[in-house]
Amino acid sequence: MCPRTSPIVLSIISSKQALLFLSLLNLTRSINYFIEPSSMEQARQPSRYRPTLAVEALDLLLKTGNKLKVLQHLTKAEQRRAADAVEVLKIVQTAPKRKKYKIFLYTLLEHYGPHMVLLCTLALGQAKVVDMKQDERAALMDLIKNCNELDDPILRAIAINHRVPKRVEDNAKYLAELASQNGPHLDAESETGRDIPVTSRGRQIQFMFSKAPADHIPLLGNPILSAIQSSRHWKTERGLGEPTTDCLTTMIPEDENEDISITMWVGQRAGLQLLEMLKLQPTWSPLLGHLSPLPRGLQGQ
């Protein structure tokens, strides 16, 4: 017969085994605590792929701007990124992400100047800009507009030194390419299309004129005079005491049979009033390309 074990001895053995099991369990929990963060900590950690918020993007712009003000030069990697941004502005983009990035840079150049193109290129780059939600990109534009710290002559000079155009119209080569690829659409059957001679040199720009004496602008008469004088560019020039203005730019093609192009910078509201007064119709969009003219019955409505 097998010897019997008393209930007291079984109780002692079971208690020891239970204590050993609990000790091992606590040790395992302690190891896991140090190896893996808790679910609460994981929730607090930002996601690697979370789109950048407008306030975060502004903070990156400010940090990049402050660094550039001190160093006043770009690293080789930054120079490559700046050159890429200039190329994006110059060349017609077909890839969806590249298009979105170009429109963003174009808007910065048009409204805030070359330094903002450079800062956004260095601080954000295409990936962050494209991944941002549309309302966040719009919010970033508003933040930039109200941030005087970003509007700095040192930053502007660095951007221009790295071939970022001062404004959209300054890049004559880009404008010539844009005109040749996206110019006003002419119907081959229309009288206008038959009357314009096709030349070998086309719209290649030979000269570009600007720097008109500011006191000569009134010769244009109203309402164009009022429209120019209401522009932010005009007000900035006058505030700096500039004797000339770039609000009026003329480009003369090499071919004498081609027309001269005159570009004016006018205030937003006054410009829209001019469009309404002259009943201009949309013909091209960077997103949609050529736009079909409105039916005759809808024009002027």
HELIX and SHEET records of a PDB file:
HELIX    1   1 PRO A    7  ILE A   35  1                                  29    
HELIX    2   2 SER A   39  ARG A   44  1                                   6    
HELIX    3   3 ALA A   54  LEU A   71  1                                  18    
HELIX    4   4 LYS A   76  LYS A   90  1                                  15    
HELIX    5   5 PRO A   96  HIS A  111  1                                  16    
HELIX    6   6 PRO A  114  ALA A  123  1                                  10    
HELIX    7   7 GLY A  125  ASP A  131  1                                   7    
HELIX    8   8 GLN A  134  LYS A  145  1                                  12    
HELIX    9   9 ASN A  148  LEU A  150  5                                   3    
HELIX   10  10 PRO A  153  ASN A  161  1                                   9    
HELIX   11  11 VAL A  168  ASP A  170  5                                   3    
HELIX   12  12 ALA A  172  ASN A  182  1                                  11    
HELIX   13  13 GLU A  191  ASP A  195  1                                   5    
HELIX   14  14 ALA A  214  LEU A  220  5                                   7    
HELIX   15  15 ILE A  224  GLN A  229  1                                   6    
HELIX   16  16 ARG A  232  GLY A  239  1                                   8    
HELIX   17  17 GLN A  268  LEU A  278  1                                  11    
SHEET    1   A 3 ILE A 205  PHE A 209  0                                        
SHEET    2   A 3 LEU A 248  PRO A 253 -1                                        
SHEET    3   A 3 SER A 261  MET A 264 -1                                        
SHEET    1   B 2 ALA A 212  PRO A 213  0                                        
SHEET    2   B 2 THR A 244  THR A 245 -1                                        
SHEET    1   C 2 TRP A 284  SER A 285  0                                        
SHEET    2   C 2 GLY A 289  HIS A 290 -1                                        
END                                                                             
